[in-house]
Amino acid sequence: MITGSSGIAEAAALSAVRDDWRVFIVGLEESECVRLAPEAYFVADLRDEELVQKAFQACIEKFGAIDAVFNVAGSSGRRFGDGPIHECTLEGWEKTFAANARPAFLVSRAAVRHWLNTREGGALLNVSSVLAFSPEPSHFATHAYASAKAAIISMSRAMAAQYAPNGIRVNVLAPALVRTPMSARAQADSEICAFIEKKQPLSHGFLESGDIADTALFLLSQKARHITGQVITVDGGWTL
């Protein structure tokens, strides 16, 4: 199961299909879901507890089980008022957490409940951001977003410790700036583009979604069967 249908989620879905994985997409836009998995998708707002459960039921009905979940869904909160803490509005704070931490919680809970029930174990990969632990005040001072993404890390590591005896692996992927629809504002800003050229020297600018997808599929595969509780940063050199 992959939550989200554009950007990193899209790249992961396309790559997984090429590798003969059976993919189930859960996203907001039906047209995007259909394009990625025409017979295996569920349209849902993952902030809705009931819809998350229905999405899992639909996936289980389609494939009989869920082996891995790549939990990508999330969004920026700038349009709601996210920013430096002295400027961040209450609406910006709450809606940013609702768009990021809440779906991570609801999807993680549904996945763990499924695996505890089947007693077969599984792999969960949540998506955070380098901004959770490597702040950048000049261009990316979005403190609600950084806090929500940091919460995902704490939750995931606590889960990894709790459920390892049940054969459930939980890791976190923390990318730097990736060329996705969510980063369109940054991509259109020449000053930010010049900054990212230096901030992410290995990628010579923005990372590509496919680069993140490659790491995600490894972490969700049996090749990573001994890896849990880790925060894997794919950043082109950002944190250095």
ABEGO torsion letter per residue (X at the ends): XBBEABEAAAAAAAAAAAAGBBBBBBBABAAAAAAABAABBBBBBAABAAAAAAAAAAAAAAAGBBABBBBABEBBAAAAGBEBAAABBAAAAAAAAAAAAAAAAAAAAAAAAAAAAAGAEEBBBBBBBAAAABBBAAAABBAAAAAAAAAAAAAAAAAAAAAAAAGBBBBBBBBBBBBBAAAAAAAABAAAAAAAAAABAAAGEBBBAAAAAAAAAAAABAAAAABBGBBBBBAGGAAX
